[in-house]
Amino acid sequence: MQRTVSVVAPLGFRLKAQPLVQSRPLSCVQDVLRRTPLYDFHLAHGGKMVAFAGWNLPVQYRDSHVVSHLHTRQHCSLFDVSHMLQTKIFGRDRVKLMESIVVGDIAELRPNQDKVKEFQNRGSDVGLEVVDNALLALQGPAAAQVLQAGVTDDLRKLPFMTSAVMEVFGVAGCRVTRCGYTGEDGVEISVPAGGAVHLATALLKNPEVKLAGLAARDSLRLEAGLCLYGNDIDEHTTPVEGSLGWTLGKRRRTAMDFPGAKIIVPQLKGEVQKRRVGLICEGAPMRAHSPILSTEGTVIGTVTSGCPSPSLKKNVAMGYVPFKYSRPGTQLLVEVRRKQQMTVVSKMPFVPTNYYTLK
């Protein structure tokens, strides 16, 4: 029996897209946007649709962005994230393939924890299949309780970043993964496209669940200190610079057999020029591309993401500064609308995460 590697995007490595604040109205791009299986469902529930990463997606529903954000933190929300690529990798050389392109220790992962891509042209026994499923994210402290009513599996046995195939509210062949992009406990459910509306409708019957869109998803992930690929990290960012050293497998650090090891391993020992940091300030919200300055007024870095935090009632952001300025508590300046204001380097996540782990 051939084991497959089902792709679950690790935290910090999500879609390559423009920031939410640059989402475009639909009028000029309607004809080229892709639609998820839930497009009509979104319209029927008052979804305000925008162009995002080539897709037509809801930015919010009838509730405001802030109401959706706080509902997720206090109860749970349902997000359509079907624009995320889902793939399966199979064959004898599937682990070798993965370890040729990522820094994690894939060989030591247990079944149902793995990730993605391909190199058949070297004669390796490996294949890649794009899965044409919808992907629903149920996120928040009530998520497991809500989902448990529709499955026979005991979700207490499914900890963070593991997954299992099960029937969910009558829809067979769903893969449920305990993960998400909000910092809360929750799941992402890969569901056959034909069952997506049925499943979403079933979940919404629980009063704990409300629909949420891209706006809440962006502010939730920022409070959780999670990156948006293309903004906070890209192909020019190392895991150490991006404060993502935890993604580096211990065995692979020793073997130095992963892409970029000769640069990345010395950085782990302190030889790094810049670091991604959290920033908190009052006053005007910090936004992407805002200059970060030393208290002497010298530009030292740039904000990559920023927004007012609905949970903290303060402005939060992340950006890159030289290593010597990266210690939490360091006072800096940020330029917003051509005015300089004080900001303080903060630990991330800004809001404590609530991922479910086994005791």
FILUMDO-443625 format. One record per residue (C-alpha): residue number from 1; residue in one letter; x, y, z. Coordinates in pm, whole numbers. Each point is the difference from the previous one (the first is absolute). Layout:
BEGIN
[NUM; "A"; [X; Y; Z]],
...
# end
This chain:
BEGIN
[1; "M"; [0; 0; 0]],
[2; "Q"; [154; 330; -110]],
[3; "R"; [16; 277; 256]],
[4; "T"; [-68; 351; -119]],
[5; "V"; [116; 330; 137]],
[6; "S"; [-299; 232; 40]],
[7; "V"; [98; 362; -9]],
[8; "V"; [-68; 210; 308]],
[9; "A"; [160; 344; -21]],
[10; "P"; [210; 58; 317]],
[11; "L"; [-61; 315; 202]],
[12; "G"; [182; 296; -146]],
[13; "F"; [-2; -134; -355]],
[14; "R"; [-329; 90; -162]],
[15; "L"; [-120; 127; -335]],
[16; "K"; [210; 229; -213]],
[17; "A"; [-221; 306; -29]],
[18; "Q"; [-25; 373; 38]],
[19; "P"; [-102; 142; 338]],
[20; "L"; [-367; 23; 80]],
[21; "V"; [3; 380; -9]],
[22; "Q"; [85; -21; -370]],
[23; "S"; [-299; -220; -91]],
[24; "R"; [-158; 143; -313]],
[25; "P"; [-369; 61; -79]],
[26; "L"; [-145; -253; -241]],
[27; "S"; [-111; 232; -281]],
[28; "C"; [327; -6; -198]],
[29; "V"; [100; -363; 61]],
[30; "Q"; [-329; -192; 18]],
[31; "D"; [64; -211; -310]],
[32; "V"; [338; -138; 109]],
[33; "L"; [-72; -90; 361]],
[34; "R"; [-41; -360; 112]],
[35; "R"; [-290; -99; 224]],
[36; "T"; [-8; -252; 282]],
[37; "P"; [-284; -257; 25]],
[38; "L"; [-154; 230; 264]],
[39; "Y"; [-28; 312; -219]],
[40; "D"; [-381; 4; -20]],
[41; "F"; [-19; -96; 368]],
[42; "H"; [202; 310; 90]],
[43; "L"; [-227; 227; -202]],
[44; "A"; [-310; -152; 160]],
[45; "H"; [143; 75; 345]],
[46; "G"; [89; 361; -73]],
[47; "G"; [365; -50; -86]],
[48; "K"; [177; 310; -134]],
[49; "M"; [216; -146; -276]],
[50; "V"; [345; 133; -98]],
[51; "A"; [286; -100; -224]],
[52; "F"; [273; -179; 195]],
[53; "A"; [293; -199; -142]],
[54; "G"; [-195; -68; -320]],
[55; "W"; [-314; -114; 182]],
[56; "N"; [-341; 147; 72]],
[57; "L"; [-23; -22; 381]],
[58; "P"; [-205; 155; 283]],
[59; "V"; [180; 276; 189]],
[60; "Q"; [-281; 12; 258]],
[61; "Y"; [-369; -77; 44]],
[62; "R"; [-282; 197; 161]],
[63; "D"; [195; 28; 324]],
[64; "S"; [288; 246; 13]],
[65; "H"; [358; -119; -20]],
[66; "V"; [52; 73; 372]],
[67; "V"; [-313; -192; 104]],
[68; "S"; [113; -302; -207]],
[69; "H"; [350; 20; 146]],
[70; "L"; [-121; 5; 360]],
[71; "H"; [-259; -272; -63]],
[72; "T"; [283; -226; -118]],
[73; "R"; [199; 65; 316]],
[74; "Q"; [-303; -60; 227]],
[75; "H"; [-202; -266; -189]],
[76; "C"; [89; -124; -347]],
[77; "S"; [-19; 109; -363]],
[78; "L"; [-12; -175; -334]],
[79; "F"; [238; 113; -275]],
[80; "D"; [8; -109; -365]],
[81; "V"; [367; -55; -81]],
[82; "S"; [-56; -209; -313]],
[83; "H"; [245; 221; -190]],
[84; "M"; [282; -182; 182]],
[85; "L"; [168; -264; -220]],
[86; "Q"; [-51; -356; 125]],
[87; "T"; [220; -283; -131]],
[88; "K"; [97; -360; 67]],
[89; "I"; [351; -137; -51]],
[90; "F"; [53; -373; -38]],
[91; "G"; [268; -257; -87]],
[92; "R"; [310; -148; 165]],
[93; "D"; [195; 325; -31]],
[94; "R"; [-268; 235; 136]],
[95; "V"; [198; 74; 319]],
[96; "K"; [324; 63; -194]],
[97; "L"; [-192; 239; -223]],
[98; "M"; [-137; 197; 292]],
[99; "E"; [334; 20; 178]],
[100; "S"; [159; 136; -319]],
[101; "I"; [-218; 312; 15]],
[102; "V"; [-86; 64; 366]],
[103; "V"; [203; 40; 320]],
[104; "G"; [-219; -218; 224]],
[105; "D"; [65; -360; 106]],
[106; "I"; [-253; -180; -221]],
[107; "A"; [143; -349; 58]],
[108; "E"; [-83; 14; 371]],
[109; "L"; [-362; 110; -45]],
[110; "R"; [-270; -250; 88]],
[111; "P"; [-269; -93; -256]],
[112; "N"; [-248; 280; -74]],
[113; "Q"; [243; 284; 89]],
[114; "D"; [178; 66; -334]],
[115; "K"; [42; 284; -286]],
[116; "V"; [86; 69; -401]],
[117; "K"; [165; 14; -375]],
[118; "E"; [178; -218; -272]],
[119; "F"; [321; -139; -168]],
[120; "Q"; [-92; -295; -225]],
[121; "N"; [241; 108; -274]],
[122; "R"; [287; -148; 203]],
[123; "G"; [-157; -343; -26]],
[124; "S"; [-137; 8; 354]],
[125; "D"; [-315; -189; 92]],
[126; "V"; [-217; 292; 100]],
[127; "G"; [-318; 158; -126]],
[128; "L"; [-200; 314; 71]],
[129; "E"; [-377; 30; -20]],
[130; "V"; [-193; 324; 37]],
[131; "V"; [-310; -63; 212]],
[132; "D"; [-307; 181; -131]],
[133; "N"; [-167; 37; 340]],
[134; "A"; [-145; 296; 183]],
[135; "L"; [171; 100; 324]],
[136; "L"; [-195; 130; 299]],
[137; "A"; [167; 136; 314]],
[138; "L"; [-198; -17; 324]],
[139; "Q"; [190; 211; 252]],
[140; "G"; [-52; 98; 364]],
[141; "P"; [-33; -145; 351]],
[142; "A"; [-336; -165; -81]],
[143; "A"; [119; -157; -328]],
[144; "A"; [71; -351; 131]],
[145; "Q"; [-330; -17; 188]],
[146; "V"; [-192; 111; -309]],
[147; "L"; [177; -248; -228]],
[148; "Q"; [-25; -290; 245]],
[149; "A"; [-378; -2; -45]],
[150; "G"; [49; -96; -366]],
[151; "V"; [272; -267; 21]],
[152; "T"; [40; -338; 167]],
[153; "D"; [376; 38; 52]],
[154; "D"; [113; 127; 341]],
[155; "L"; [152; 341; -74]],
[156; "R"; [176; -2; 337]],
[157; "K"; [243; -245; -163]],
[158; "L"; [77; 241; -285]],
[159; "P"; [266; 249; 120]],
[160; "F"; [137; 306; -175]],
[161; "M"; [147; -62; -350]],
[162; "T"; [-134; -354; -35]],
[163; "S"; [-283; -114; -226]],
[164; "A"; [-237; -286; -70]],
[165; "V"; [-247; -97; -273]],
[166; "M"; [-358; -21; 124]],
[167; "E"; [-364; 61; -85]],
[168; "V"; [-109; 348; 111]],
[169; "F"; [-371; 80; 36]],
[170; "G"; [-81; -268; -256]],
[171; "V"; [268; 96; -253]],
[172; "A"; [238; -292; -58]],
[173; "G"; [369; 26; -85]],
[174; "C"; [81; 318; 194]],
[175; "R"; [350; 54; 134]],
[176; "V"; [-10; 186; 331]],
[177; "T"; [324; 167; 109]],
[178; "R"; [42; 165; 340]],
[179; "C"; [159; 326; -111]],
[180; "G"; [-87; 347; -119]],
[181; "Y"; [107; 358; -59]],
[182; "T"; [-153; 181; 297]],
[183; "G"; [195; -115; 307]],
[184; "E"; [-311; -171; 135]],
[185; "D"; [-84; -368; 27]],
[186; "G"; [-173; -115; -313]],
[187; "V"; [6; -214; -311]],
[188; "E"; [34; 26; -374]],
[189; "I"; [-235; -241; -178]],
[190; "S"; [87; -115; -351]],
[191; "V"; [-342; -93; -139]],
[192; "P"; [-104; -132; -343]],
[193; "A"; [-122; 302; -194]],
[194; "G"; [-351; -141; -40]],
[195; "G"; [-43; -21; 377]],
[196; "A"; [135; 344; 91]],
[197; "V"; [-333; 186; 15]],
[198; "H"; [-165; -283; 195]],
[199; "L"; [281; 0; 256]],
[200; "A"; [9; 379; 36]],
[201; "T"; [-377; 7; 45]],
[202; "A"; [15; -273; 265]],
[203; "L"; [271; 183; 196]],
[204; "L"; [-193; 328; -8]],
[205; "K"; [-299; -164; 168]],
[206; "N"; [197; 20; 324]],
[207; "P"; [-48; 348; 154]],
[208; "E"; [367; 4; 103]],
[209; "V"; [101; 22; -368]],
[210; "K"; [-1; 310; -219]],
[211; "L"; [152; 62; -342]],
[212; "A"; [317; 210; -15]],
[213; "G"; [196; 139; -293]],
[214; "L"; [346; 108; -105]],
[215; "A"; [5; 314; 214]],
[216; "A"; [-43; -190; 328]],
[217; "R"; [237; -271; -119]],
[218; "D"; [272; 258; -61]],
[219; "S"; [-31; 175; 338]],
[220; "L"; [-26; -334; 184]],
[221; "R"; [315; -138; -158]],
[222; "L"; [187; 323; 71]],
[223; "E"; [-97; -9; 369]],
[224; "A"; [128; -359; -1]],
[225; "G"; [334; 109; -149]],
[226; "L"; [-51; -207; -317]],
[227; "C"; [149; 98; -335]],
[228; "L"; [-163; 71; -334]],
[229; "Y"; [224; -133; -274]],
[230; "G"; [102; 271; -243]],
[231; "N"; [-23; 267; 269]],
[232; "D"; [164; -118; 323]],
[233; "I"; [212; -276; -155]],
[234; "D"; [101; -87; -354]],
[235; "E"; [266; -194; -193]],
[236; "H"; [263; 249; 120]],
[237; "T"; [-73; -53; 372]],
[238; "T"; [174; -268; 206]],
[239; "P"; [-185; -177; 284]],
[240; "V"; [230; 165; 253]],
[241; "E"; [-56; 350; -138]],
[242; "G"; [-373; -68; 2]],
[243; "S"; [8; -119; 365]],
[244; "L"; [-105; -344; -123]],
[245; "G"; [296; -202; 125]],
[246; "W"; [-242; -250; 155]],
[247; "T"; [-71; -134; -351]],
[248; "L"; [356; -135; -26]],
[249; "G"; [13; -370; 92]],
[250; "K"; [272; -89; 256]],
[251; "R"; [131; -290; -209]],
[252; "R"; [18; 219; -306]],
[253; "R"; [185; 277; 184]],
[254; "T"; [269; -256; 80]],
[255; "A"; [6; -156; -346]],
[256; "M"; [-11; 341; -175]],
[257; "D"; [-176; -170; -293]],
[258; "F"; [-278; 249; -63]],
[259; "P"; [-18; 289; -250]],
[260; "G"; [202; 300; 120]],
[261; "A"; [159; -188; 294]],
[262; "K"; [340; 169; -41]],
[263; "I"; [-163; 339; 57]],
[264; "I"; [-275; -97; 244]],
[265; "V"; [194; -212; 252]],
[266; "P"; [256; 276; 82]],
[267; "Q"; [-296; 238; 46]],
[268; "L"; [-135; -231; 270]],
[269; "K"; [320; 67; 193]],
[270; "G"; [-57; 374; -2]],
[271; "E"; [145; 106; -335]],
[272; "V"; [-317; 164; -134]],
[273; "Q"; [-30; 357; -128]],
[274; "K"; [-374; 59; 41]],
[275; "R"; [-299; -149; 182]],
[276; "R"; [-376; 10; -32]],
[277; "V"; [-140; 167; 311]],
[278; "G"; [-334; 98; 144]],
[279; "L"; [-83; 366; 57]],
[280; "I"; [-266; 165; 217]],
[281; "C"; [-96; 367; -2]],
[282; "E"; [-283; 236; 73]],
[283; "G"; [-105; 277; -235]],
[284; "A"; [-40; -64; -374]],
[285; "P"; [5; -364; -117]],
[286; "M"; [325; -128; -149]],
[287; "R"; [-37; -141; -351]],
[288; "A"; [214; -197; -243]],
[289; "H"; [296; 196; -142]],
[290; "S"; [6; 252; 288]],
[291; "P"; [365; 86; 79]],
[292; "I"; [140; -111; 337]],
[293; "L"; [256; 239; 152]],
[294; "S"; [239; 5; 292]],
[295; "T"; [-75; 253; 273]],
[296; "E"; [272; 216; -164]],
[297; "G"; [-213; 14; -316]],
[298; "T"; [200; -234; -226]],
[299; "V"; [-207; -235; -217]],
[300; "I"; [90; -357; 105]],
[301; "G"; [-284; -215; -133]],
[302; "T"; [-349; -34; -142]],
[303; "V"; [-341; -111; 124]],
[304; "T"; [-129; -303; -193]],
[305; "S"; [-351; -35; 154]],
[306; "G"; [-198; 211; 244]],
[307; "C"; [-350; 69; 129]],
[308; "P"; [-195; 116; 305]],
[309; "S"; [-36; -302; 232]],
[310; "P"; [-369; -58; 88]],
[311; "S"; [105; -213; 298]],
[312; "L"; [262; 234; 147]],
[313; "K"; [-146; 336; -107]],
[314; "K"; [349; 99; -111]],
[315; "N"; [178; 11; -334]],
[316; "V"; [212; -305; -79]],
[317; "A"; [241; -67; -284]],
[318; "M"; [294; -210; -104]],
[319; "G"; [305; 99; -196]],
[320; "Y"; [375; -45; -40]],
[321; "V"; [272; 182; 193]],
[322; "P"; [374; -60; 53]],
[323; "F"; [68; -264; 264]],
[324; "K"; [125; 250; 259]],
[325; "Y"; [-343; 169; 0]],
[326; "S"; [-200; -325; 26]],
[327; "R"; [-10; -45; 378]],
[328; "P"; [-355; 28; 147]],
[329; "G"; [-45; 332; 178]],
[330; "T"; [223; 192; -241]],
[331; "Q"; [-147; 342; -79]],
[332; "L"; [-6; 104; -364]],
[333; "L"; [-182; 242; -228]],
[334; "V"; [-235; -76; -286]],
[335; "E"; [-99; 244; -271]],
[336; "V"; [-375; 9; -69]],
[337; "R"; [-145; 257; -241]],
[338; "R"; [330; 189; 3]],
[339; "K"; [-7; 33; 379]],
[340; "Q"; [225; -185; 243]],
[341; "Q"; [-146; -172; 304]],
[342; "M"; [141; -223; 273]],
[343; "T"; [-25; -380; -28]],
[344; "V"; [133; -280; 218]],
[345; "V"; [140; -338; -108]],
[346; "S"; [-228; -270; 139]],
[347; "K"; [9; -376; 36]],
[348; "M"; [-228; -192; -233]],
[349; "P"; [-266; -125; -2]],
[350; "F"; [-166; 320; 116]],
[351; "V"; [-298; -204; 125]],
[352; "P"; [71; -339; 166]],
[353; "T"; [-62; -299; -228]],
[354; "N"; [-238; -279; 98]],
[355; "Y"; [115; -297; -211]],
[356; "Y"; [-123; -336; 125]],
[357; "T"; [273; -241; 112]],
[358; "L"; [-18; -328; 187]],
[359; "K"; [89; 20; 369]],
# end
